[in-house]
Amino acid sequence: MRVLVTAGPTYEPLDPVRFIGNHSTGKMGYALAEAFAAEGAGVTLVSGPTSLPDPANPRITTQRVQTADEMYAAAAAVAPEADIWVFAAAVADYKPSQAAENKIKKDGDTLTLELVKNVDIAGTLGHTKRPEQYSVGFALETNNEQAYALDKLRRKNFDLVVLNSLRDAGAGFRHDTNKVSLLEAGGQTTIFELKPKTAVARDIVETVLARYSRHA
C-alpha cells in the first residue's frame, strides 16, 4: 500500500526575510506517517517547514518544501500512484502577489500587501481521484465546525474529513494532544476524545484502513 501524507505549514515569502505562515508544527501529519508505516505502508511525507526531524522509519520518504506551490508539485507527482491521500498540512490560503527582491523597509505608518489565492492542493487533486483511491482531509474550525467540515468534504471530493475545533482545550496547533471527529461521506461520525497525537494518529489510521479495505 502506498500513502501520501502532507504535513506542517507553508511559508509564503514577502521578501528575503519575511513570510506569511501559520502555527502548524507538523506533529499530526508526522504521527500519521509513522502510524501508516507501522502498518506496513510505504509513505511519502511531503512536509512544509517544521522543526521535526525526518522520520527514521525506512518505509517513509520525506520531501521538504516551503511554499504551497512547492507542496502541490511534490504531492501531484506522488498522488497518481498512491492508494490513500492524507492532506494534514495547514496550507496558507493566500500568498503575496509578488515577493520583494530586497527586504521591505519600514516607510510610513501602514503597509499594504496584495495577496492572491494559493493553489487548493486537496481540491485540485480531488478532481483527479480515481474510484479506487481514498482521500482524507483535515478541517480546523472555530465555529459551525461540522457544517464547514462537511462542505469541505463535498467540495474537495474527500472520503473522510478529520475535524478539529480550536474551541476544544488541548486540540489543534502547538499541542501534543488532539481531539478529533471523523466525518465520512456516507454520513457516519466517529468522535475520539482528547489524547496524545500519536494515539489519535493510530485511531485515524485504523479507521482509514478499515474503510479503505471496503472501499477498494
CYANA upper distance limits for C-alpha pairs under 8 A (distance plus 0.5 A):
  1 MET  CA     40 GLY  CA      8.10
  1 MET  CA     41 ALA  CA      5.46
  1 MET  CA     42 GLY  CA      6.70
  1 MET  CA     82 ALA  CA      8.19
  1 MET  CA     83 ASP  CA      6.89
  2 ARG  CA     41 ALA  CA      6.22
  2 ARG  CA     42 GLY  CA      5.39
  2 ARG  CA     43 VAL  CA      6.43
  2 ARG  CA     44 THR  CA      8.42
  2 ARG  CA     81 GLU  CA      7.86
  2 ARG  CA     82 ALA  CA      5.33
  2 ARG  CA     83 ASP  CA      5.86
  2 ARG  CA     84 ILE  CA      7.17
  3 VAL  CA     36 PHE  CA      8.15
  3 VAL  CA     41 ALA  CA      7.18
  3 VAL  CA     42 GLY  CA      6.68
  3 VAL  CA     43 VAL  CA      5.26
  3 VAL  CA     44 THR  CA      6.82
  3 VAL  CA     82 ALA  CA      5.79
  3 VAL  CA     83 ASP  CA      6.42
  3 VAL  CA     84 ILE  CA      5.33
  3 VAL  CA     85 TRP  CA      6.43
  3 VAL  CA     86 VAL  CA      8.09
  4 LEU  CA     43 VAL  CA      6.39
  4 LEU  CA     44 THR  CA      5.52
  4 LEU  CA     45 LEU  CA      6.74
  4 LEU  CA     46 VAL  CA      8.12
  4 LEU  CA     75 ALA  CA      7.85
  4 LEU  CA     78 VAL  CA      7.47
  4 LEU  CA     79 ALA  CA      7.16
  4 LEU  CA     82 ALA  CA      6.64
  4 LEU  CA     84 ILE  CA      6.80
  4 LEU  CA     85 TRP  CA      5.32
  4 LEU  CA     86 VAL  CA      6.53
  5 VAL  CA     29 GLY  CA      7.22
  5 VAL  CA     32 LEU  CA      8.15
  5 VAL  CA     33 ALA  CA      6.95
  5 VAL  CA     43 VAL  CA      7.64
  5 VAL  CA     44 THR  CA      6.72
  5 VAL  CA     45 LEU  CA      5.41
  5 VAL  CA     46 VAL  CA      6.68
  5 VAL  CA     85 TRP  CA      6.67
  5 VAL  CA     86 VAL  CA      5.23
  5 VAL  CA     87 PHE  CA      6.42
  5 VAL  CA     88 ALA  CA      7.27
  6 THR  CA     29 GLY  CA      7.00
  6 THR  CA     45 LEU  CA      6.33
  6 THR  CA     46 VAL  CA      5.23
  6 THR  CA     47 SER  CA      6.32
  6 THR  CA     48 GLY  CA      8.44
  6 THR  CA     71 MET  CA      8.44
  6 THR  CA     75 ALA  CA      8.11
  6 THR  CA     86 VAL  CA      6.96
  6 THR  CA     87 PHE  CA      5.57
  6 THR  CA     88 ALA  CA      5.82
  6 THR  CA     89 ALA  CA      5.53
  7 ALA  CA     26 GLY  CA      5.61
  7 ALA  CA     27 LYS  CA      8.36
  7 ALA  CA     28 MET  CA      7.93
  7 ALA  CA     29 GLY  CA      5.06
  7 ALA  CA     30 TYR  CA      7.16
  7 ALA  CA     45 LEU  CA      7.70
  7 ALA  CA     46 VAL  CA      6.81
  7 ALA  CA     47 SER  CA      5.34
  7 ALA  CA     48 GLY  CA      6.73
  7 ALA  CA     87 PHE  CA      7.69
  7 ALA  CA     88 ALA  CA      5.58
  7 ALA  CA     89 ALA  CA      4.34
  7 ALA  CA     90 ALA  CA      7.61
  8 GLY  CA     24 SER  CA      5.91
  8 GLY  CA     25 THR  CA      6.07
  8 GLY  CA     26 GLY  CA      4.20
  8 GLY  CA     27 LYS  CA      7.97
  8 GLY  CA     29 GLY  CA      7.46
  8 GLY  CA     47 SER  CA      6.26
  8 GLY  CA     48 GLY  CA      5.35
  8 GLY  CA     49 PRO  CA      6.94
  8 GLY  CA     50 THR  CA      6.76
  8 GLY  CA     88 ALA  CA      7.93
  8 GLY  CA     89 ALA  CA      5.29
  8 GLY  CA     90 ALA  CA      6.44
  8 GLY  CA     91 VAL  CA      8.39
  9 PRO  CA     21 GLY  CA      7.07
  9 PRO  CA     22 ASN  CA      6.67
  9 PRO  CA     23 HIS  CA      7.76
  9 PRO  CA     24 SER  CA      5.78
  9 PRO  CA     25 THR  CA      7.67
  9 PRO  CA     26 GLY  CA      7.56
  9 PRO  CA     47 SER  CA      8.41
  9 PRO  CA     48 GLY  CA      5.65
  9 PRO  CA     49 PRO  CA      6.77
  9 PRO  CA     50 THR  CA      8.04
  9 PRO  CA     89 ALA  CA      6.40
  9 PRO  CA     90 ALA  CA      5.31
  9 PRO  CA     91 VAL  CA      6.08
  9 PRO  CA     92 ALA  CA      7.66
 10 THR  CA     21 GLY  CA      6.50
 10 THR  CA     22 ASN  CA      8.15
 10 THR  CA     48 GLY  CA      5.73
 10 THR  CA     49 PRO  CA      7.07
 10 THR  CA     65 VAL  CA      8.33
 10 THR  CA     66 GLN  CA      5.98
 10 THR  CA     67 THR  CA      5.42
 10 THR  CA     68 ALA  CA      6.25
 10 THR  CA     71 MET  CA      8.46
 10 THR  CA     89 ALA  CA      8.48
 10 THR  CA     90 ALA  CA      7.46
 10 THR  CA     91 VAL  CA      5.81
 10 THR  CA     92 ALA  CA      6.37
 11 TYR  CA     19 PHE  CA      6.25
 11 TYR  CA     20 ILE  CA      6.13
 11 TYR  CA     21 GLY  CA      5.33
 11 TYR  CA     22 ASN  CA      8.47
 11 TYR  CA     48 GLY  CA      8.19
 11 TYR  CA     49 PRO  CA      7.79
 11 TYR  CA     66 GLN  CA      6.02
 11 TYR  CA     67 THR  CA      5.71
 11 TYR  CA     68 ALA  CA      8.10
 11 TYR  CA     92 ALA  CA      7.82
 12 GLU  CA     19 PHE  CA      5.63
 12 GLU  CA     20 ILE  CA      5.50
 12 GLU  CA     21 GLY  CA      7.03
 12 GLU  CA     66 GLN  CA      8.03
 12 GLU  CA     67 THR  CA      6.02
 12 GLU  CA     68 ALA  CA      7.96
 12 GLU  CA     92 ALA  CA      7.93
 12 GLU  CA     95 LYS  CA      5.99
 12 GLU  CA     96 PRO  CA      7.67
 13 PRO  CA     17 VAL  CA      8.21
 13 PRO  CA     18 ARG  CA      6.43
 13 PRO  CA     19 PHE  CA      4.57
 13 PRO  CA     20 ILE  CA      6.85
 13 PRO  CA     95 LYS  CA      8.07
 13 PRO  CA     96 PRO  CA      7.75
 13 PRO  CA     99 ALA  CA      6.47
 14 LEU  CA     18 ARG  CA      5.88
 14 LEU  CA     19 PHE  CA      5.47
 14 LEU  CA     20 ILE  CA      7.50
 14 LEU  CA     96 PRO  CA      6.72
 14 LEU  CA     98 GLN  CA      8.08
 14 LEU  CA     99 ALA  CA      5.28
 14 LEU  CA    100 ALA  CA      6.65
 15 ASP  CA     19 PHE  CA      7.51
 15 ASP  CA     99 ALA  CA      5.77
 15 ASP  CA    100 ALA  CA      5.08
 15 ASP  CA    101 GLU  CA      6.55
 15 ASP  CA    102 ASN  CA      6.56
 15 ASP  CA    103 LYS  CA      5.93
 15 ASP  CA    104 ILE  CA      7.07
 16 PRO  CA    100 ALA  CA      7.84
 16 PRO  CA    101 GLU  CA      7.22
 16 PRO  CA    102 ASN  CA      6.76
 16 PRO  CA    103 LYS  CA      6.45
 17 VAL  CA    103 LYS  CA      7.08
 20 ILE  CA     92 ALA  CA      8.03
 20 ILE  CA     95 LYS  CA      7.57
 21 GLY  CA     92 ALA  CA      6.79
 22 ASN  CA     90 ALA  CA      8.04
 22 ASN  CA     92 ALA  CA      7.87
 23 HIS  CA    173 PHE  CA      6.56
 23 HIS  CA    174 ARG  CA      7.39
 24 SER  CA     89 ALA  CA      8.40
 24 SER  CA     90 ALA  CA      6.87
 24 SER  CA    173 PHE  CA      5.87
 24 SER  CA    174 ARG  CA      7.38
 25 THR  CA     50 THR  CA      6.38
 25 THR  CA     51 SER  CA      8.00
 25 THR  CA     52 LEU  CA      8.47
 25 THR  CA    173 PHE  CA      7.23
 25 THR  CA    174 ARG  CA      6.89
 26 GLY  CA     30 TYR  CA      6.61
 26 GLY  CA     47 SER  CA      8.03
 26 GLY  CA     48 GLY  CA      8.27
 26 GLY  CA     50 THR  CA      6.78
 26 GLY  CA     52 LEU  CA      8.04
 26 GLY  CA     89 ALA  CA      7.64
 27 LYS  CA     31 ALA  CA      6.53
 27 LYS  CA     52 LEU  CA      8.25
 27 LYS  CA    176 ASP  CA      7.99
 27 LYS  CA    197 LYS  CA      7.84
 28 MET  CA     32 LEU  CA      6.71
 28 MET  CA     88 ALA  CA      7.72
 28 MET  CA    197 LYS  CA      6.47
 28 MET  CA    198 THR  CA      8.03
 28 MET  CA    201 ALA  CA      7.47
 29 GLY  CA     33 ALA  CA      6.78
 29 GLY  CA     88 ALA  CA      5.88
 29 GLY  CA     89 ALA  CA      7.44
 30 TYR  CA     34 GLU  CA      6.78
 30 TYR  CA     45 LEU  CA      8.12
 30 TYR  CA     55 PRO  CA      8.04
 31 ALA  CA     35 ALA  CA      6.62
 31 ALA  CA    197 LYS  CA      7.31
 31 ALA  CA    198 THR  CA      5.86
 31 ALA  CA    201 ALA  CA      6.26
 32 LEU  CA     36 PHE  CA      6.65
 32 LEU  CA    198 THR  CA      8.09
 32 LEU  CA    201 ALA  CA      5.41
 32 LEU  CA    202 ARG  CA      7.72
 32 LEU  CA    204 ILE  CA      8.38
 32 LEU  CA    205 VAL  CA      7.51
 33 ALA  CA     37 ALA  CA      6.67
 33 ALA  CA     43 VAL  CA      6.86
 33 ALA  CA     44 THR  CA      8.44
 33 ALA  CA     45 LEU  CA      7.12
 33 ALA  CA     60 ILE  CA      7.60
 34 GLU  CA     38 ALA  CA      6.59
 34 GLU  CA     55 PRO  CA      7.82
 34 GLU  CA     57 ASN  CA      7.85
 34 GLU  CA     60 ILE  CA      8.12
 35 ALA  CA     39 GLU  CA      7.05
 35 ALA  CA    198 THR  CA      8.33
 35 ALA  CA    201 ALA  CA      6.82
 35 ALA  CA    202 ARG  CA      6.20
 35 ALA  CA    205 VAL  CA      7.11
 36 PHE  CA     40 GLY  CA      7.23
 36 PHE  CA     41 ALA  CA      6.06
 36 PHE  CA     42 GLY  CA      8.28
 36 PHE  CA     43 VAL  CA      7.65
 36 PHE  CA    205 VAL  CA      6.87
 37 ALA  CA     41 ALA  CA      5.29
 37 ALA  CA     42 GLY  CA      6.63
 37 ALA  CA     43 VAL  CA      6.89
 37 ALA  CA     57 ASN  CA      7.80
 37 ALA  CA     59 ARG  CA      6.31
 37 ALA  CA     60 ILE  CA      7.17
 40 GLY  CA     59 ARG  CA      8.18
 41 ALA  CA     59 ARG  CA      7.46
 42 GLY  CA     59 ARG  CA      5.48
 42 GLY  CA     60 ILE  CA      6.67
 43 VAL  CA     59 ARG  CA      6.62
 43 VAL  CA     60 ILE  CA      5.20
 43 VAL  CA     61 THR  CA      6.71
 44 THR  CA     60 ILE  CA      6.32
 44 THR  CA     61 THR  CA      5.35
 44 THR  CA     62 THR  CA      6.47
 44 THR  CA     63 GLN  CA      7.90
 44 THR  CA     78 VAL  CA      8.13
 45 LEU  CA     60 ILE  CA      7.23
 45 LEU  CA     61 THR  CA      6.50
 45 LEU  CA     62 THR  CA      5.19
 45 LEU  CA     63 GLN  CA      6.62
 46 VAL  CA     62 THR  CA      6.48
 46 VAL  CA     63 GLN  CA      5.33
 46 VAL  CA     64 ARG  CA      6.59
 46 VAL  CA     65 VAL  CA      7.62
 46 VAL  CA     71 MET  CA      7.24
 46 VAL  CA     74 ALA  CA      7.36
 46 VAL  CA     75 ALA  CA      7.30
 47 SER  CA     62 THR  CA      7.50
 47 SER  CA     63 GLN  CA      6.59
 47 SER  CA     64 ARG  CA      5.51
 47 SER  CA     65 VAL  CA      6.54
 47 SER  CA     71 MET  CA      8.16
 47 SER  CA     89 ALA  CA      8.14
 48 GLY  CA     64 ARG  CA      6.53
 48 GLY  CA     65 VAL  CA      5.55
 48 GLY  CA     66 GLN  CA      5.78
 48 GLY  CA     67 THR  CA      7.82
 48 GLY  CA     71 MET  CA      7.80
 48 GLY  CA     89 ALA  CA      8.02
 49 PRO  CA     64 ARG  CA      7.70
 49 PRO  CA     65 VAL  CA      7.26
 49 PRO  CA     66 GLN  CA      6.32
 54 ASP  CA     62 THR  CA      6.88
 55 PRO  CA     60 ILE  CA      7.26
 55 PRO  CA     62 THR  CA      8.06
 56 ALA  CA     60 ILE  CA      8.09
 63 GLN  CA     74 ALA  CA      8.08
 65 VAL  CA     70 GLU  CA      6.27
 65 VAL  CA     71 MET  CA      6.35
 66 GLN  CA     70 GLU  CA      7.01
 66 GLN  CA     71 MET  CA      7.74
 67 THR  CA     71 MET  CA      6.73
 68 ALA  CA     72 TYR  CA      6.53
 68 ALA  CA     91 VAL  CA      6.68
 68 ALA  CA     92 ALA  CA      7.38
 68 ALA  CA    118 ASN  CA      7.11
 68 ALA  CA    119 VAL  CA      7.35
 68 ALA  CA    121 ILE  CA      8.31
 69 ASP  CA     73 ALA  CA      6.75
 69 ASP  CA    118 ASN  CA      7.95
 69 ASP  CA    119 VAL  CA      7.26
 70 GLU  CA     74 ALA  CA      6.74
 71 MET  CA     75 ALA  CA      6.53
 71 MET  CA    121 ILE  CA      8.41
 72 TYR  CA     76 ALA  CA      6.32
 72 TYR  CA    119 VAL  CA      7.98
 72 TYR  CA    121 ILE  CA      6.00
 73 ALA  CA     77 ALA  CA      6.76
 74 ALA  CA     78 VAL  CA      7.24
 75 ALA  CA     79 ALA  CA      6.36
 76 ALA  CA     80 PRO  CA      7.78
 76 ALA  CA    125 LEU  CA      7.52
 78 VAL  CA     82 ALA  CA      6.89
 79 ALA  CA     85 TRP  CA      7.61
 79 ALA  CA    125 LEU  CA      8.21
 80 PRO  CA    129 LYS  CA      8.44
 82 ALA  CA    133 GLN  CA      8.04
 83 ASP  CA    132 GLU  CA      7.96
 83 ASP  CA    133 GLN  CA      5.55
 83 ASP  CA    134 TYR  CA      6.94
 84 ILE  CA    133 GLN  CA      6.39
 84 ILE  CA    134 TYR  CA      5.30
 84 ILE  CA    135 SER  CA      6.35
 84 ILE  CA    136 VAL  CA      8.23
 85 TRP  CA    133 GLN  CA      8.31
 85 TRP  CA    134 TYR  CA      6.76
 85 TRP  CA    135 SER  CA      5.19
 85 TRP  CA    136 VAL  CA      6.44
 86 VAL  CA    135 SER  CA      6.61
 86 VAL  CA    136 VAL  CA      5.17
 86 VAL  CA    137 GLY  CA      6.51
 87 PHE  CA    122 ALA  CA      7.10
 87 PHE  CA    135 SER  CA      8.45
 87 PHE  CA    136 VAL  CA      6.66
 87 PHE  CA    137 GLY  CA      5.45
 87 PHE  CA    138 PHE  CA      6.96
 88 ALA  CA    137 GLY  CA      6.98
 88 ALA  CA    138 PHE  CA      6.19
 92 ALA  CA    118 ASN  CA      7.55
 93 ASP  CA    117 LYS  CA      6.44
 93 ASP  CA    118 ASN  CA      5.94
 93 ASP  CA    119 VAL  CA      8.43
 93 ASP  CA    120 ASP  CA      8.36
 94 TYR  CA    115 LEU  CA      6.38
 94 TYR  CA    116 VAL  CA      5.86
 94 TYR  CA    117 LYS  CA      4.91
 94 TYR  CA    118 ASN  CA      5.52
 95 LYS  CA    115 LEU  CA      5.79
 95 LYS  CA    116 VAL  CA      6.03
 95 LYS  CA    117 LYS  CA      6.88
 95 LYS  CA    118 ASN  CA      6.66
 96 PRO  CA    113 LEU  CA      7.39
 96 PRO  CA    114 GLU  CA      6.35
 96 PRO  CA    115 LEU  CA      4.89
 96 PRO  CA    116 VAL  CA      6.66
 97 SER  CA    114 GLU  CA      6.28
 97 SER  CA    115 LEU  CA      5.72
 97 SER  CA    116 VAL  CA      5.99
100 ALA  CA    104 ILE  CA      7.47
107 ASP  CA    111 LEU  CA      8.49
119 VAL  CA    124 THR  CA      8.15
120 ASP  CA    124 THR  CA      6.27
121 ILE  CA    125 LEU  CA      6.65
122 ALA  CA    126 GLY  CA      6.24
122 ALA  CA    137 GLY  CA      8.03
122 ALA  CA    156 LYS  CA      6.75
123 GLY  CA    127 HIS  CA      7.20
123 GLY  CA    155 ARG  CA      7.45
123 GLY  CA    156 LYS  CA      4.76
123 GLY  CA    157 ASN  CA      7.66
124 THR  CA    128 THR  CA      7.91
124 THR  CA    156 LYS  CA      8.09
125 LEU  CA    129 LYS  CA      7.04
126 GLY  CA    135 SER  CA      8.20
126 GLY  CA    156 LYS  CA      5.93
126 GLY  CA    157 ASN  CA      5.74
126 GLY  CA    158 PHE  CA      7.62
127 HIS  CA    156 LYS  CA      8.02
127 HIS  CA    157 ASN  CA      7.56
129 LYS  CA    133 GLN  CA      6.77
129 LYS  CA    134 TYR  CA      8.47
129 LYS  CA    135 SER  CA      8.47
129 LYS  CA    157 ASN  CA      8.46
132 GLU  CA    215 HIS  CA      7.40
132 GLU  CA    216 ALA  CA      5.62
133 GLN  CA    216 ALA  CA      7.84
134 TYR  CA    158 PHE  CA      8.04
134 TYR  CA    159 ASP  CA      6.70
134 TYR  CA    212 TYR  CA      6.96
134 TYR  CA    215 HIS  CA      8.14
135 SER  CA    157 ASN  CA      8.00
135 SER  CA    158 PHE  CA      5.47
135 SER  CA    159 ASP  CA      5.90
135 SER  CA    160 LEU  CA      7.28
136 VAL  CA    158 PHE  CA      6.08
136 VAL  CA    159 ASP  CA      6.55
136 VAL  CA    160 LEU  CA      5.49
136 VAL  CA    161 VAL  CA      6.19
136 VAL  CA    162 VAL  CA      7.94
137 GLY  CA    153 LEU  CA      7.91
137 GLY  CA    158 PHE  CA      6.81
137 GLY  CA    160 LEU  CA      7.00
137 GLY  CA    161 VAL  CA      5.25
137 GLY  CA    162 VAL  CA      6.68
138 PHE  CA    161 VAL  CA      5.92
138 PHE  CA    162 VAL  CA      5.16
138 PHE  CA    163 LEU  CA      6.45
138 PHE  CA    164 ASN  CA      8.10
139 ALA  CA    148 TYR  CA      8.45
139 ALA  CA    149 ALA  CA      6.21
139 ALA  CA    152 LYS  CA      8.19
139 ALA  CA    161 VAL  CA      7.29
139 ALA  CA    162 VAL  CA      6.62
139 ALA  CA    163 LEU  CA      5.33
139 ALA  CA    164 ASN  CA      6.56
140 LEU  CA    145 GLU  CA      8.47
140 LEU  CA    163 LEU  CA      6.60
140 LEU  CA    164 ASN  CA      5.25
140 LEU  CA    165 SER  CA      6.26
140 LEU  CA    166 LEU  CA      7.48
140 LEU  CA    172 GLY  CA      7.76
141 GLU  CA    145 GLU  CA      5.85
141 GLU  CA    148 TYR  CA      8.14
141 GLU  CA    149 ALA  CA      8.48
141 GLU  CA    163 LEU  CA      8.07
141 GLU  CA    164 ASN  CA      6.86
141 GLU  CA    165 SER  CA      5.57
141 GLU  CA    166 LEU  CA      6.78
142 THR  CA    165 SER  CA      6.20
142 THR  CA    166 LEU  CA      5.91
142 THR  CA    167 ARG  CA      6.71
143 ASN  CA    165 SER  CA      8.36
144 ASN  CA    148 TYR  CA      6.72
145 GLU  CA    149 ALA  CA      6.59
145 GLU  CA    163 LEU  CA      8.00
145 GLU  CA    165 SER  CA      7.28
146 GLN  CA    150 LEU  CA      6.58
146 GLN  CA    163 LEU  CA      8.06
147 ALA  CA    151 ASP  CA      6.69
148 TYR  CA    152 LYS  CA      6.72
149 ALA  CA    153 LEU  CA      6.72
149 ALA  CA    161 VAL  CA      7.27
149 ALA  CA    163 LEU  CA      7.03
149 ALA  CA    183 LEU  CA      8.33
150 LEU  CA    154 ARG  CA      6.87
150 LEU  CA    161 VAL  CA      8.13
150 LEU  CA    183 LEU  CA      7.77
151 ASP  CA    155 ARG  CA      6.65
152 LYS  CA    156 LYS  CA      6.40
152 LYS  CA    158 PHE  CA      8.38
153 LEU  CA    157 ASN  CA      6.41
153 LEU  CA    158 PHE  CA      5.37
153 LEU  CA    159 ASP  CA      7.54
153 LEU  CA    160 LEU  CA      7.34
153 LEU  CA    161 VAL  CA      6.64
153 LEU  CA    185 ALA  CA      7.64
154 ARG  CA    158 PHE  CA      7.13
154 ARG  CA    185 ALA  CA      8.25
158 PHE  CA    185 ALA  CA      7.92
159 ASP  CA    184 GLU  CA      6.44
159 ASP  CA    185 ALA  CA      5.91
160 LEU  CA    182 LEU  CA      7.15
160 LEU  CA    183 LEU  CA      6.09
160 LEU  CA    184 GLU  CA      4.90
160 LEU  CA    185 ALA  CA      6.71
161 VAL  CA    182 LEU  CA      6.23
161 VAL  CA    183 LEU  CA      5.67
161 VAL  CA    184 GLU  CA      6.95
162 VAL  CA    180 VAL  CA      6.76
162 VAL  CA    181 SER  CA      6.30
162 VAL  CA    182 LEU  CA      5.27
162 VAL  CA    183 LEU  CA      7.01
163 LEU  CA    180 VAL  CA      5.93
163 LEU  CA    181 SER  CA      5.59
163 LEU  CA    182 LEU  CA      6.76
163 LEU  CA    183 LEU  CA      7.85
164 ASN  CA    171 ALA  CA      7.41
164 ASN  CA    172 GLY  CA      6.77
164 ASN  CA    178 ASN  CA      8.28
164 ASN  CA    179 LYS  CA      7.07
164 ASN  CA    180 VAL  CA      5.68
164 ASN  CA    181 SER  CA      7.45
165 SER  CA    171 ALA  CA      7.49
165 SER  CA    172 GLY  CA      7.49
165 SER  CA    179 LYS  CA      8.48
165 SER  CA    180 VAL  CA      8.26
166 LEU  CA    171 ALA  CA      6.83
166 LEU  CA    172 GLY  CA      6.42
168 ASP  CA    179 LYS  CA      7.81
170 GLY  CA    175 HIS  CA      6.55
170 GLY  CA    176 ASP  CA      8.39
170 GLY  CA    177 THR  CA      6.37
170 GLY  CA    178 ASN  CA      6.67
170 GLY  CA    179 LYS  CA      8.16
170 GLY  CA    194 LEU  CA      7.88
171 ALA  CA    175 HIS  CA      6.88
171 ALA  CA    177 THR  CA      6.48
171 ALA  CA    178 ASN  CA      4.68
171 ALA  CA    179 LYS  CA      6.03
171 ALA  CA    194 LEU  CA      7.91
172 GLY  CA    177 THR  CA      8.43
172 GLY  CA    178 ASN  CA      6.69
172 GLY  CA    179 LYS  CA      8.48
176 ASP  CA    196 PRO  CA      6.31
176 ASP  CA    197 LYS  CA      6.29
177 THR  CA    194 LEU  CA      6.98
177 THR  CA    195 LYS  CA      5.78
177 THR  CA    196 PRO  CA      4.60
177 THR  CA    197 LYS  CA      5.37
178 ASN  CA    193 GLU  CA      8.42
178 ASN  CA    194 LEU  CA      5.84
178 ASN  CA    195 LYS  CA      6.30
178 ASN  CA    196 PRO  CA      6.76
178 ASN  CA    197 LYS  CA      6.10
178 ASN  CA    200 VAL  CA      7.35
179 LYS  CA    192 PHE  CA      6.53
179 LYS  CA    193 GLU  CA      5.66
179 LYS  CA    194 LEU  CA      4.81
179 LYS  CA    195 LYS  CA      7.17
179 LYS  CA    200 VAL  CA      8.13
180 VAL  CA    191 ILE  CA      6.64
180 VAL  CA    192 PHE  CA      6.03
180 VAL  CA    193 GLU  CA      7.40
180 VAL  CA    194 LEU  CA      8.18
180 VAL  CA    200 VAL  CA      8.31
181 SER  CA    189 THR  CA      7.23
181 SER  CA    190 THR  CA      6.06
181 SER  CA    191 ILE  CA      4.82
181 SER  CA    192 PHE  CA      6.62
182 LEU  CA    188 GLN  CA      8.49
182 LEU  CA    189 THR  CA      6.01
182 LEU  CA    190 THR  CA      5.50
182 LEU  CA    191 ILE  CA      6.82
182 LEU  CA    204 ILE  CA      8.48
183 LEU  CA    187 GLY  CA      7.34
183 LEU  CA    188 GLN  CA      6.57
183 LEU  CA    189 THR  CA      5.24
183 LEU  CA    190 THR  CA      7.27
184 GLU  CA    188 GLN  CA      5.82
184 GLU  CA    189 THR  CA      6.95
192 PHE  CA    200 VAL  CA      8.01
192 PHE  CA    203 ASP  CA      8.39
195 LYS  CA    199 ALA  CA      6.91
195 LYS  CA    200 VAL  CA      6.95
196 PRO  CA    200 VAL  CA      6.81
197 LYS  CA    201 ALA  CA      6.44
198 THR  CA    202 ARG  CA      6.98
199 ALA  CA    203 ASP  CA      6.85
200 VAL  CA    204 ILE  CA      6.70
201 ALA  CA    205 VAL  CA      6.55
202 ARG  CA    206 GLU  CA      6.49
203 ASP  CA    207 THR  CA      6.76
204 ILE  CA    208 VAL  CA      6.55
205 VAL  CA    209 LEU  CA      6.47
206 GLU  CA    210 ALA  CA      6.65
207 THR  CA    211 ARG  CA      6.68
208 VAL  CA    212 TYR  CA      6.37
209 LEU  CA    213 SER  CA      6.57
210 ALA  CA    214 ARG  CA      7.30
211 ARG  CA    215 HIS  CA      6.43
212 TYR  CA    216 ALA  CA      6.28
